[in-house]
Amino acid sequence: LAFMDYRIIGENEFVGLKHFKMLFSSPQISTIIKNTVVISLYKYVLLFPLPIIIALLIDNLKGSKFRKVIQCSIYLPKFLSWVIITGIWMSFLSRTGAINDIIIFFTGKPIDFLVDKRYIRGVLVFSEMWRSVGWDTIIYIAAILGIPPMYYEAAEVESATTFQKVFYITIPMIIPTIITVFILNLGFFMNAGFEQILNFMNDATAIKIDVLDTYAYRMGLVTGKFSLATAVSFFKSIVGLVLIMSSHFIAKKATGKGIW
């Protein structure tokens, strides 16, 4: 479809790279690609280590009464849709919300988090963290539970501290899982979070958070340019494939471990 002029009635006409040329000649595309890369980079760099850290902390709560409560609490936001999450965050971050009540108490002046271009990307990162980080710990907790207990028993015999057991046993044993998740996540690097951004976007902040997915949405479902929208998605897929393959071979060379 990306290489065709799509027609609802009649045969599609093959046009080669026409839609890709249209895509990259658009005056908006450089800003859109920049927004996609920057937002994805913020989320990827800042959020990727957090599930690992939280999984290690939860693992050290063995026998604690609060472990199940904490796990249920951090998993819960994943079951909420972005419409509900956006409503919750808008309530907290509005000029009359709880966050601005605290800010006004100390500074006397509210901050327009939801319409100020300086803060909107931070709002995306923190709301994504609140929703996803807890859920993403599941795979690391599963990897930790798969470590044979005899390693920890041997460490206890040698009077190893909790930190030493984490640093010398747990982390090295879950490195393959971390590498696999890291590589596979790169395939979604250009996604940036369509549903989240669509719900948070407004005219004031669009220039900072308009990404490839929202552009494809407008081209395809709003203006009916289905072939152009498909070209956008095809471009994203190619970038994702290149990132996955590159990171796999780099990880294989560096550590001997990749995704296969």
N, C-alpha and C positions, 0 to 999 in steps of 0.2 A: 504493500500500500504506500510506503514511503517513496517508492520509485514510480508511482502511477499518479495520474490525475483521476481521482476517484469521482465516479458519477453514480448517483442513486439509481438513475434510469439509463440504460445503455452500457456499453462496454467501457472499461477503464483503459486509458491511453498511457502507454509507457513513456515516461519523460526523463528517465535517468536521474541525474543529480539536481534537477530543477528545484525541488523543495529544500534541499540542503543548501543550495546557493541562496535561496530566499531567506532561509533561517539565518545564515551567517552574514547576510547583507543587511539584516534588520538593524536599525539604529539602537534598538533596545537590547540586543542580544549580549553585548559586552557587559552591560550592567547586570543583566539577569544571570549570566554565567558567574560573574564575580560574586553576586549575592549567594548563589547556590554553593559555590566553593567555600566562601567564608563561613556561612551558617553551618555547613556540614563539618568543616574543620573545627569550629567551636565545639560542636556536639561530640565529634569523634575524639578530639584530643582531651577535652575536659571531662567527658562522661565515661570514656572507656575504662579507666582504672578504677572508678568508683564501685562497680559491682564486685570486682575482685577484692577490694578492701573490705567491703561490707560482708562478703562471704567469709572472709578470714575472721572478722569480728564475731559473726554469728556462730561460726564453728567453735570459737572459744567460749561460747555460752552453754556448752554441753551441761545438761543437768539443771540449767537455770529455768525457773518458772516463767521467765519473761521471753524465752526464746520463741515459743509459738506465737505469742502476742505480737512480738516485733515482726516476725515473718509475715503474719497475716496483714499487719498494718502496712508494710511496705509493698506487699503484693497487690493490695486492693485497688490502687489507682489505675492499674493496667486494665481493669475490667470496665473502666468508665470510658465513654466515647469522648472525642475531642470537643464535641459540642458542650457536654457537661463540664469538662475540665476548663474550657475557655470561659464558661459562665462563672465558675468558681474563682478563677484568677482575675477576671474582670471585676468581680465583687470585691476582692482583696485589694486590687491595684487602682481602683477608680479614685477620683479626687476625694470622695467621701468614704473610701474603704479603710480597712483596719491598718494597712501599711502607711497610708498617708496620715492617719490619725497620729501615729507615732512620730512621723516626720514633722508634722505641724507642731507637735508638742516641743520638739527640740529646735526646729528652725523657723517655725511660723509660716512656712511656704510649702504648699503641696507640689508634688511632681506628677506630671501627666505621663505615666509609664506607657500607657497604651496608645498614645498619639505622638509621643516624642521619638524622633528617629534615633536619638542617642541611646535609648534604653530598650527599644523593642527587640533587638537581637538577644539581649540579656534575658528578657522575659521568655523568649522562645527556649533558650538553653535551660533556664531554671524550671520551666513548666515541663519540659521533656525529661529532665532529671527526676522531678517529683513523680512522674508517671511511669518511667521505664526502668530506672536503676534498680529498684527492689526486685522487679520481675527478672531482670537479667542476671541476678545473683543465683538463680536456680541451677543453671548449668555448672557454675563453679562449685556450689555446695555439693552437687552430685559428684563432681570430679574429686572433691576433697573426701567425700564419704567412701570413694573407691580406693583410697590409699590403704594398704595393708596396715593393720594396727601394730604389727610387730616392729615397725620402724619407730613408732612413738614409744613403745615399751622399751626398746633398746636405748632410746635417747633418755628416758627416765632413769634407767639403770646408771647412765653416765652423768646423771644430775643436770641434764639440759634444762634451761629455762624455757618458758612459753615462747618468748621471742626467738630463741635459738631453734626450737622445733618448727616454728613457722618459717623461719628464714632458710633453714638447712634441709627441711623435709617437705613441708606443705607446698611452698612456692615452686621448688624444682620439680615436684611430682605433677603439678598442674600446668607446667609450662606448655606441653603439647596442646592442652585444651585452650589455653590463652592464645597461642599462635593460630590455631584453627579458627577460633571465633574472630580474631583480629582480621585474618585474611578474608573470611566470608563476609564480614561486615563491610569490607572495602567495596564489595560488589554493589552495595546500596549507598555508596558515598555521595552520588549525585542526586539522591532522593530528597534530602534536606527536610522532609516532613510535610507532605502536601496537605493533609487534613488539618494539621495544626496551623500551618501558615494561612490556609484559606479562611479559617475561623478567626485568626487574630488580625488579618490584614484589613486595612482601611486606607482611604485616599492619602492620609497624612504619612503613613509608614510604608506604602507600597514600594517606593523607590529603594528602600533598604531590605525588604524581605520578599520581593517578587522573584520567584525562582523558576527553573525550567518546568517543573510540574504545573505550577499555576499558569505559566505561559501556554503550555500544551492544552490545559483545560480551557483557556480562553479561545485559543485557535480552533480546537476541536468541537467542543460542546456549545460555545457561545457564538462563534462566527461560522461554524460549519466547515472549516478548512481541515478536514480529517487527515489528508495526506501530509500536510505540514505538521500537524500535531503528532502523527506517527513518526515523522522524521526526527522530531525532538526526542521522543522515547527511544528511537533506534540509536541516536547519538549517545544518550545516557547509557544504554546497554553496552555499547562499544567501549565507552570509558570504563564502566564497571568491569568488563571482561579483561581489559588491559591492566587495570589495577590489581585484580585477583591474580592473574598469571604472573605479573611482575613481582608482587609481594610473595607469592609462593616460591618462585625461584630464588629470590633474595633470602627468604627464611631457610630454604633447603641448603643453600650455600653456607649460610652463617651458622645454623644450628643443626643441620641434618634432618630437620623436621619441617614438613609442609602440610598441605591438606590431603596428600596422598603419597 
